[in-house]
């Protein structure tokens, strides 16, 4: 994906009303929206204050979560007591929400929210797939009703959610056209990720949009759509107040957006790095690397990349903006075949854990740093524990070195130990043909 293109920015009014992320300098106009979900208005008011303290720019008030709702009384209270701009969402069951009563009452509540001073309202674009053609229901009816009546400052977000998959670029383009035809001030498209490469379609639609757009791919495989949305011109992203309390799958916390990913500093020219693996959410690499990037002022971000097919991933995200990667289980061996060039040591080991995309020609270069890091640490530990001088050669020389596992990391350790003069024994949790071990050890 290339990151060219332009997109209308969030309004100056919102920028002025928002707290701007706890005083952080902003490099981009993309907003952080905190979903507010509670069973009572009093609870919501508390969460509104917390959202500002956490660094949100605006809040999405989920009316469908309220157990008791008096529209005029409660909407006025929420609007007047919110320290941040408000998005009112009254999501019906048929679009993944909680509301399942009268549709007219739902639309009346959203209309009232506008009249009372809401900054945004979210109304759904519903398609009836039972028909031979797509029929625009709620959004068009609502837009017709609003024509000439909505408050000047209130903007209408027309949204479409798909919790099953991410359609093709062509289908997404048609969907965007229908949302625009419905009279949206801002488009919102939220789709489910079956594969991390699905995110590229949303990036494509977002970066080429001529009107403000919120493009999200839900789930862990879609996480980068939420972090990198500002690189591609997204209007806003959603960040939660607490981990695990989400309004849609895959939402990161506001704290992680601001402190881990340095969200305010992500712009169109940022270089994307990440750790490729499956599973991957447990990895601490983004914590280490992003902190390092910040400390030296490097214009980069490091993210988790939940990848099923590494070859497909590199074919899809082929821009030089996707600049460097760590590689972990189960892709280290497959990564050797995906590179344009492989370092001789990595080729000997048969596994790659470090991948760099050369900026001059976009070619992928594969390296293995596992053996250096692991063997150096083991040697240092032995020297300290046995009081061995660093000039006395490797403390591994002549030692029996047991490697548990014959995967990519195991191969790297076996290589490193053999290079240091150790006798290597490989133990694997499953039976493997003798040819495999012979192939591994013949390289060393």
KATA-V310141 format. One record per backbone hydrogen bond with DSSP energy under -1.0 kcal/mol. NH is the residue of the N-H (numbers start at 0). CO is the residue of the C=O. E is the energy in kcal/mol with one decimal. If there is no record, write none. Layout:
{{NH:CO:E} {NH:CO:E}}
This chain:
{{14:10:-1.8} {15:11:-2.3} {16:12:-2.2} {17:13:-2.4} {23:20:-1.9} {26:263:-2.7} {30:234:-2.2} {32:236:-3.1} {33:57:-2.3} {35:59:-3.5} {43:39:-1.8} {44:40:-2.5} {45:41:-1.6} {46:42:-2.0} {47:43:-2.1} {48:44:-1.5} {49:45:-1.7} {50:46:-2.4} {51:47:-1.6} {52:48:-2.0} {53:49:-2.1} {55:50:-2.4} {56:31:-2.9} {57:31:-1.6} {58:84:-2.3} {59:33:-2.3} {60:86:-3.3} {61:35:-2.2} {62:60:-1.3} {62:88:-2.3} {64:61:-1.7} {65:62:-1.5} {66:38:-2.2} {73:69:-3.2} {74:70:-2.5} {75:71:-1.5} {76:72:-1.7} {77:73:-2.4} {78:74:-2.5} {79:75:-2.5} {80:76:-1.8} {86:58:-2.7} {87:119:-2.1} {88:60:-2.4} {92:98:-2.8} {94:91:-1.7} {95:92:-2.0} {96:91:-2.9} {98:90:-2.2} {105:101:-1.6} {106:102:-2.2} {107:103:-2.4} {108:104:-2.0} {109:105:-1.6} {110:106:-2.2} {111:107:-2.4} {112:108:-2.1} {113:109:-1.7} {114:110:-2.0} {115:111:-2.0} {116:113:-1.1} {117:112:-2.5} {119:85:-1.8} {120:154:-1.9} {121:87:-2.5} {122:156:-2.9} {124:158:-3.2} {130:127:-1.2} {136:125:-1.0} {140:136:-1.8} {141:137:-2.8} {142:138:-2.7} {143:139:-2.7} {144:140:-1.9} {145:141:-2.1} {146:142:-1.4} {148:145:-3.4} {149:145:-1.5} {154:118:-2.2} {156:120:-3.2} {157:185:-2.2} {158:122:-2.0} {159:187:-1.9} {161:189:-2.3} {171:167:-2.7} {172:168:-2.5} {173:169:-2.1} {174:170:-2.1} {175:171:-2.6} {176:172:-2.0} {177:173:-1.9} {178:174:-2.3} {179:175:-2.6} {180:176:-2.2} {181:177:-1.2} {182:179:-1.8} {183:178:-1.3} {184:155:-2.1} {185:155:-1.9} {186:211:-2.4} {187:157:-2.2} {188:213:-3.1} {189:159:-2.7} {190:215:-2.4} {191:164:-1.2} {192:217:-1.7} {197:194:-2.2} {198:195:-1.5} {199:196:-1.1} {200:197:-1.1} {202:198:-2.4} {203:199:-2.3} {204:200:-2.2} {205:201:-2.8} {206:202:-2.7} {207:203:-1.1} {208:205:-1.2} {213:186:-3.0} {215:188:-2.8} {217:190:-4.0} {218:248:-1.9} {221:218:-1.2} {222:219:-1.4} {224:221:-1.6} {225:222:-1.4} {226:222:-1.4} {227:223:-2.9} {230:227:-1.2} {231:227:-1.2} {233:228:-3.3} {234:212:-2.9} {236:30:-2.4} {238:32:-2.3} {239:251:-2.5} {244:241:-1.2} {245:243:-1.1} {250:247:-1.2} {253:239:-2.8} {256:252:-2.2} {257:253:-2.6} {258:254:-3.2} {260:255:-2.7} {262:256:-2.8} {264:261:-2.1} {265:262:-1.5} {269:266:-1.6} {270:298:-2.0} {271:320:-3.6} {272:300:-2.8} {273:323:-1.4} {274:302:-2.1} {275:325:-2.9} {276:304:-1.9} {277:328:-2.3} {282:279:-1.9} {287:283:-1.8} {288:284:-3.1} {289:285:-2.1} {290:286:-1.2} {291:287:-1.9} {292:288:-2.8} {293:289:-2.4} {294:290:-2.1} {295:291:-1.3} {297:292:-2.5} {299:297:-2.0} {300:270:-2.0} {302:272:-2.1} {304:274:-2.2} {306:276:-1.7} {306:304:-1.1} {312:308:-2.0} {313:309:-2.1} {314:310:-1.9} {315:311:-1.9} {316:312:-2.8} {317:315:-1.3} {321:318:-1.7} {322:271:-1.7} {322:320:-1.2} {323:271:-1.1} {324:354:-3.0} {325:273:-2.4} {326:352:-2.1} {327:275:-2.8} {330:327:-2.4} {334:330:-2.3} {335:332:-1.0} {339:363:-1.7} {340:363:-2.1} {342:365:-2.9} {346:342:-2.6} {347:343:-2.2} {348:344:-2.5} {349:345:-2.5} {350:345:-1.3} {351:331:-2.4} {352:366:-2.0} {353:366:-1.9} {354:324:-2.9} {355:364:-2.4} {356:322:-3.0} {357:362:-3.0} {361:357:-2.6} {364:355:-3.0} {365:340:-2.6} {366:353:-2.7} {372:368:-2.3} {373:369:-2.8} {374:370:-2.1} {375:371:-2.0} {376:372:-1.8} {377:373:-2.3} {378:374:-2.8} {379:375:-2.4} {380:376:-2.2} {381:377:-2.3} {382:378:-2.4} {383:379:-2.2} {384:380:-2.6} {385:381:-2.3} {387:382:-2.0} {391:388:-1.4} {396:393:-1.4} {397:420:-2.5} {398:395:-2.3} {400:422:-3.8} {402:424:-3.4} {404:426:-4.1} {410:406:-2.5} {411:407:-1.7} {412:408:-2.3} {413:409:-2.5} {414:410:-2.4} {415:411:-2.5} {416:412:-2.8} {417:413:-2.2} {418:414:-2.3} {419:415:-1.2} {420:417:-1.6} {421:416:-2.5} {422:398:-3.4} {424:400:-2.8} {426:402:-3.4} {435:432:-1.2} {436:432:-1.1} {437:433:-2.7} {438:434:-2.3} {439:435:-2.3} {440:436:-2.7} {441:437:-2.0} {443:440:-1.3}}
